[in-house]
Amino acid sequence: MRQRPFGKLGMASALTLGGGGLGQVWGATTREECAATAREAVESGINVLDLAPTYGNGEAESVIGEAFDGALPAGVRITTKCRVGDTPPERVYDLLSNSLDGSLGRMRLERVDVMFLHNAVTLEDEGGDRLTPVTTVVEALAPAFERLISEGRIGHWGLTGIGNADALIHLITNGPRPGYIQCIANLLDSAGGLYQGTEPPRPRDVIAAANANGVAVMGIRAVQAGALTDALDRTLPESHPEQVDYARAAPFRAIAAEVGQSAAYLAHRYALSMEGVSTVVLGVKNREELRECIEAEEAGPLDPALMARIDLAVGR
């Protein structure tokens, strides 16, 4: 497994095991299979595990607790997240602290390496369940994260980079600057149904700003919730963002078939080849899916001409 610079945490594996699949967000599996998947991921050289309480209502974190029983192999890093929304500033620390306690309990750990805001960021004065204003990040969230760092319960903090690009770039450039950011890294530049806002998300601009300011980037949504696989695993209305992206990606699937690769395999190779991404977060739910992603990483970067052809095919 290739190692890449990973900000203040040094080096990290090119692939990260995400918690969505482990929490059965991306289809049914079993606790036993997910625990086996987590162990095999680490044995294969993956040394970052990206979790959150919302992945299966704590299930993904419970899988990690069961898989390792609180004794993570040396060098393995753990992240978790918390949704803040438009929580009043005076309540942000307590919200983060209580959420972290729950995560640590489920994972049977005493600390995590990075804790992320699990909301998009907005320039508006008011947020919502899935939106956190920049003012809240500046006035309450960053100080609360720094307090958790001083208490030894987290190592660093980060942002989920799917909100307003100008808001994210402002924070990355002017501070309070996170150590880490999770950005969309797929060939459509799409966050699908996750995105909140009316302006284009511009993930590559956010990634460039992060790189310029020493913020490590974790690439997410490499297969865009299944839109960049051979077939969606669920029935969606034609207007659903993931269904729209699946239709848009038809020329990409044709290229994958032409070169003799599955769409998911090629999409992961594309994400791994994107400039400025430290590690690509996987949404796998079993060992079979994990092994395909590991094979994609082992194959190395895509030929630039093939990447350009894919970009042209999907109109990016």
N, C-alpha and C positions, 0 to 999 in steps of 0.2 A: 504494500500500500504506500503510495507516494505521500510524503510529508510536505506541508506547505506552511509558510509563515502565518501565524495566527495571533497577531497582536501581542498584547501583554502576557499571554499564556505561552508564548514561544512558538513551537511548531505543533501542527495537528494533522491528522489524516485528511486526505482529499475528500473522503466521504464521512458524513456524520449520520449516525442512526437516529432518525426522528421518532417522535412518539405517536404520530397520528395513526400509523398502522398498528402499533402495539396497543393502542387504545381502541382499536376497531372502528376508527373514523373512516377508514378506507376499505371497509368490507369485513365480513365475519371471519374470525379465526378463533383460536383458543388461548387461554392463559399459558398453557404448557408450550404451545408452539411459539408464542411470542417470547417467552423466557428463553427457549432454545435459540431463537433468532438473535436475541440480545447477546447471548453468550458466544454464538458463532461469529457475530459481527466483531466482537472484541478480539476473539481468537484470530480473526482474519486481518487484524491491524487497525480497525476503526477505534479511535480513542476519544471520540466526542459523542455524547448521548444527549439529545435535545428533547426535553420533556415539558409538560405543562399540565396543570390540574384539569384543564378542559378537554384533554385528550381521553375521552371515555369516562368523564366524571371521576378522574383519579386513577383509572385503570392502568394507563401507561406507566405511571409512577409506581403503582403497585407491582407491575411486571418487573421493573428494575429491582425493587426491593426483594422480590422472590428470586430473581435470577442470580443476584450476587449477595444477598443476605447482609447488606451493609458493608461488605468487604470488596470494594471495587479494585480491580487489578491496578498495579502501579501505572501512573501516567494517564489514566482514563479521566476525562473531564465531564462534568455534568452541568447542564443548564436547566432552568425552569423559568416559568413566566407567571405574570399576574395581570388580570384585567382591571384597569383602574377607571376607564370611562371618564365621566365628569364628576367623580367623587370629590366632595369639598376638600380643599387643601389640608385642613386640619385633621382630616381622617385618613389621609393617604398612607402615612407611616403604619398606622395600625392595620390597615387593609393589607399592605405588603407583608408585614410581619406575621399576621395570622395565616395568610396564604402560604407563606414560606414554611411556617411550622407544619402545616398540613402536608406540604410536599416532602419535607424532610422526614416526617413520620412515615409516609407511604414508601419512600425510597430507603428508609432505615439508615439515613445519613445525618451528619452533623452540620454540613455546609454544602453549598453548591459553588461552582466556579463562576457562573454568570447567571444573573437574573434579569429577564427581559420584561419590559412593558409589553403586554399582549394586546395592544390596541393600535390602530392607526392614529397618526398625529395630524391635527388640523390647525390652520391659522385662525379659524373662527374663535370667537370668545366663548362659545358654548360647545360642549362635546356631546356625548351620548353614550349608549351602552358600548359602542364599538369605536368611539372617537374620543381622543384626549387632546385638549387644547395645548398649544405650545406654552402658554402661560402657566398651565398646571405642571408641565415638565420642568420649567425653569424654577418656579416658586416652591413646589412641593415634592415632585417625584425625584428629581436629582438629589436634593438634600436627604430625602428618606432613604434612597439607595446608598448614599454615602454613610449614613448612620448604620445601616446593615453591614456595610463593609467594615466600619470601625468596630462593630460587635463581633466580627469574625465569622459571620453567618453566610456571607457571600464574598466572592473575590472581586467581581466586577459587575457592571450593569450595562444593559443594552436596550435598543429600541427595535420594534418591528417596523421595517421600512416599507410599508404598503400604503401609507397615508399620502397627504399632499406633498409632492416632491419639494416644493419651495419651503415648506415647513421643516421637512427633514434636513434639507441642505442648509437651512439657516442654523439649526441646532448643531449640525456637524461642523459647520464653519465657525460659528460664533460661541458655541457652548450654551449651557453645560454639555460638554461633549461626551457621548457614550464611548465605552471601549469597544463595543460590538454592535453590529446592526444586521438584521436579517432582511435580505432583499430578494425580490423576485428575480429568478435566474432561469429563464426558459426562452425558447426560440420565438415565442409570440410576444414577449415582454408583458405578459398578462397575469393579473392576479385573479381573474375570473370573478366569482361571486364574493370573494373576500374584499374586493376593493370598495371603498367608500369615497365618493367624490364625483365631480363632473369633469375635472381636468384629466388629461392623460397621465398615467402614473409615473412615466419616465424613470424606470428603475435603473437604467444604465447611467443616467445623470447622477442618481443618488450613489451608485457604486463608485463612480469617478470621484465624487466629492469625498466619500469615505476614504478612498485610497489616498487622496491628496492631504487628508488630515489625520492619518494614522489610525483610522477606525477599521477594525477587521470585519470582513463581510462573510456572512454565512448565506449561501444561496438556497432559496426555498422554491418549492413548486416547480421542480425540474420537469415533471410531466403534467403540470397544470391540472391537478385533481382528476387525472385520467384522460383529459382532452388530447394529450400527446401520446396515447397508447393506441394499440391496434383496435380496441373496442371499449367503449364506456361500460362500466360494470353495473350501471343502474339506468333506469328509464327517466329521462328528463324532458320537459317541454322544449319545443324548438327555440323559444326565446330565452331559455336559461343560459347564463354566461358560459358555463362549461360546455353546453351543447353547441353554442355559437362558435366557441373556440375549436371544438371537435370538427365542425364543418370546415372552418377556416384551415385546419391542419390537414385536410385531405391530400393536398399536393405533397406535404411532408411525408405522409404515410406511403405515398407512391414512391418517393425517393428511398425510403427505408426498405421497401420491398425490392426495389431495383438493386440495392447494394447488399441484399440478403441479410438484413438485420431487422429485429422487431422495432417497432416505433419507440417503445419505452427504452430499449437499449440505446438507440441512436439519440433520443432526447437527453438521456443522462450523459452521453459522451459530449453532446453539444454544451450542456450546462457546465460540465467539467472543463471545457475548452474556453469558456468565457473569461475575458480578461478581468482581473481584479477580485475574483471570488476565491476566498481562502479554502472553503470547504462546502460541499453540496450536501444538503440535508435530504435523507431518503425517507419516503413514506411507506416503506415495505411492511407487510404484515406476516410474512413467513420466510422460511429459509430459501425457498425457490426464488422468490423475488429478490431477496438479498444477494444471492449468488449471481444473478443476471447483472445487477448493479456493480458488483465487484469485478465481474468480467469486463464491463464497460470501462471501469477505471483502469484496469490492467492494460486495455487496448491502447491507452494513451490519447493525446489530443487529436481532434479531428483535423484533417487537411483543411487549410484555410479556404481552398477553392470549393470544397464541399459545404463548408459553413456558409460561404457567400451564396452558393446555389440554393441552400435551404432558406436563407433570408429572402432571396428573391422570390422563391416559390410561395412563401406565405405573406408576401407584401410587407415585410418589415423594413 
